[in-house]
Amino acid sequence: MRKLVRCTVLLSTLALSACQSAILDPQGPVGAAEKTILIDSLAIMLAIVVPTICVALGTAFWYRAGNTRAHHRPDWAYSGKLELLVWGIPLLTIMLLGGVAWVASHALDPWKKLASTAPTLNVQVVSLDWKFLFIYPDQDIASVNELVIPAGAPVHFSLTSASVMNAFFIAPLGSMIYMMNGMATQVNLSADKPGIYHGLSSHFSGDGFSDMHFDVHAVPAADFAAWIASARRGGPSLTPQSYAALARQSINVVPFTYHDVEAGLFEKIVSQDLPPAPGPAVN
């Protein structure tokens, strides 16, 4: 029994520490707003949970075998006041939760641009087996399994999958977004300050799923400009031919960059002018 208690405490601590390092430790305006929604929803639901637990414990204590003042009333059948209490409070809670969700769903619309005086960075994201391709159309470069963004600036992501359905998630920045082959979606995110944040695929997509993650480097504007200049000086070109080679299934791909990108490559992937990833090799 003592070992069971210790294991439970340890697992609870690990779970809470994981939340603290990501969901409950936001590093951007979207993540911070989502944390507020989680805490507000928890507080609203506790308005039912805590009284219910207290009533259950109080009822069990009152009707214990040793309490001679408790009377069993077999003829009791209905109380309008009790029914109003039992159904009214949950109904009000559901309405309040629904209102919070309604307002938040509009305020945190992934397609809604973030207010900022800094210029917006456009990044096109393609999920492959099992890696992420990040195309910077305005800078004419691309990177694999590494995302570099300027801290404090809004980032507009256009996303698609070149293989099976996947999900793009940077927990400290917020808003997990699903990606599907043959369609594009969007999300707007921002990092408040410089740092390295963890991004990953949060939807099972095959053998290499567990290694499908990447680092997000939020850097000052000057460092971002220096990284762009460095990427332009080396690395291969991203053409339909090199993209076809990249699309083959591979695991634990070391991050690297392309020094230029063929115009309209992302649109060709979405429209399937470039065929979807080939999948496993047939022996």
N, C-alpha and C positions, 0 to 999 in steps of 0.2 A: 504494500500500500504506500509506503514511504517513497519507494522508487517511482511509483506511478505519479505521485504528487510532484516529485522533482522533475520528471520528464514533462509534465504538463506545464509547470512554471517555465522550464527552459524553452519549450516550443512557443509559449505565449510571448516570451521575451524576444525570441528571434523574429516572430511575426511582427511584433510592434516595432522592432528596430528596422525591419525592412520597410515598413510604412513610413517611419520617420525619415529614412534616407531618400524617399522619393515622393510618394503621394502626399504625405503630411509635412513635407519640407519643400514647398514649391519654390521655383527660381524664376518664375515669370508671371505675368498678369493673368493668363488663362489658368495656370495651375493654382494660383492663389484664389481665384474665384471658385474653382472646383472644390478646393479644400473648405472654403466657407460653406458651400452647399452641403458637403458631407457632414460637417459639424452641426449645421442648422437642422438637417434632416434627422441626425442622431438625437439632438435635443428634443425635437418634436415627437419622435417615436418613444422616447423615454417617458413622455407625459402619459403614455398608456402602460408601458412596460413596468415602470416602478410602482405605480398604484396597484396594478394587477398582482404583482409579486407580493406586495404588502398585504393586500386583501386575502390572497391565498394562504399566506403564513398566518395571518390573524384569524382566519376562519378555522384553520387546522388547530391553532392554539385554543380558540374559544370552545370548540366542540371536542376537546380532548376528553378522554374517559374520566379523568379526575375532576372535571368541572361540573358540579351539581346544579349550577345556575343555567346551564345550557339546556334548552328544551327542544326535542325533536317534534316537528309539526307536520305530520303526514298529510294533513288536509290542506296545507298551503299550496296554492296553484298559480297565482298570478299577482303581480304588482306592477301597475302602470308606471309608477315613479322609478322602480328598479329597472324596468325595461327601457325607459327613457334614458336613464344613466348608462346602462350597458351598451345601448346602440348609439346614443347621441355623441358621447366622447370619441369613439372610434370614427364616426362619420365626420366630425369636425376635424379630427386629425388627418384623415384622408384628404379632405378638402384643402387643408393647409399645406400638406405635402404636395398635392397636385398644383396648388398655386405657386409654390416655390419652384417646382419642376417646370411649369409653364413659363414663368418669368426668366428662369435661368436658361432654358432652351433657346430663347430668343436672344438673350444677352450674350450667350456663348456660342452662337451660330458659327460653326467652323469656317464658313465662307465669309464671315463678317471681318472686314479689315480692322486692324488694331490702330487706335489713335496714337500717333507719334510724330514728332518733328523730324525724326531721322528717316532717310529714304528706305523704302521697302526692298528687301533682297528677295529675288525670285529663285526658287530651287525646285527642280523637277525630280521626283523620286520614282525609281523603278525597282520593284522587288523581284529578285531572281532566285534561282535555286543555287546556293543558299547564301545570298549576299544582297546588299543594297547598292544601287547605283544612284549617285547624286549628280545631276546635271545643273550647271550654273549657266543658263542661256545668255544672260546679259554679259557675263565675263568670258564666255566661250571656252569653259573648261569643265571637267567632270572629275569625280572622285568615287572610289569604291570603298565601302565600309568605313568611311570617315566623313563626318559632316563638320565643316567649319563655318561659323556664322559670326557676324559682329554683335557684340553684347550691346543691349539697349536698343537695337533696331528691330522692327517687325520683319518677320520672314514669311513670305507667301509660298506655301508648298503646293505643287500640283503632283498628284500621286496616281500611279497605276501599277498593275502587276503584269509581268511578262510571262507568268506561269500560273500556278494555282492561286486561289484567294489567300490573301495575307493581311496583316495588320501592322501599322506603323505606330510606334508608341515611344515617346520620350517622357517618362513619368514626371520628372521635375517641372517640365514645361506644360504638360497637360494634353488632354484630348487625343485619345486613341482613335485612329481612323482606319477603316477597312479599305483594302485595295483589291480590285478585281480586274481580270484580263479583259481587254476590249473596252474599258471605260476609264474615265479620269474623274477624280474628286479633288477637293481642296481642303486646306486647313491653314489658319494663320496663327503663328506662335511667336514668342519672343523670350529672350533670356535677359533677366534684369541686370546681371553682372557677369564678369568673366568667370569662367570655370569649365570643368570637364564634366559632362553629364552623360548618363548611360542611356542609349537607345537600343531598341530591340524589336524583333518580330514577336507579337503577342498572340499569334494564331498558329496552331500546329500546321506545318506545311511539308512534312516528310522527314527523311533520315537526318538531314543536316539542320533541322529546326533549332536544336539547342545551341548551336554555334552561330546563329543568325542574329548578331548584335553588332553595335558600332558605338564609337565614342563621338560625342558632340562637343566640339571645342568652341566655346563662346569666348571671343577674344576682342580686345580693343580695336577700333576702326583701323588704326595704323598697322596693327599686326595682321588684320584681315587683308589689307591691301598688299602687305608683304607676302602673305601666303599665296594670293592670287598671282603675283608676279613670279614667285618661285614655281608654281604649278605650270605657268606658261613656258618656263625655260626647259622643262624636261618631261619625259613620259611619252607614251604613244599617242596617236590620234584616235578619237572615237568615231569610227566609220561603221557602216552596216556590216562590213567584214569583221572588224575587231569586236563589234557588239555581238555578233553571232558566236564568236569564240568565248566571249565573257558569259553568254547565256547558258553555256553547257554547265551541267551540275558540278559543283565543287564546294568544298567545305573548308572553313578556316582560311579564307582568302586574306592575305596580308594587305592592308590598305595601300592604295597607290592612286595616282592621278593621271588624267589624260590632258595633254597640253592644248588640244583644241577639239571641238565637237562639230560634226556635220550638222548644218542648219536643218531644223525640223525633225531631228531624230526622235524626240519624245512623241511628237504627233504621229510619226510613222509607227511607233510601237503601239500607241493607243488604237490607231485605226487598223492595226495588224497588217499594214503594208510590209512591215518586218514581221515574220512569222513568230508565234509564241515560242518560248523556250522548248527545246527538243525533248526534255525529260530523260529518264534513264536510258543508257545505251543497251541495245538488244544484242546479246551474244549469239 
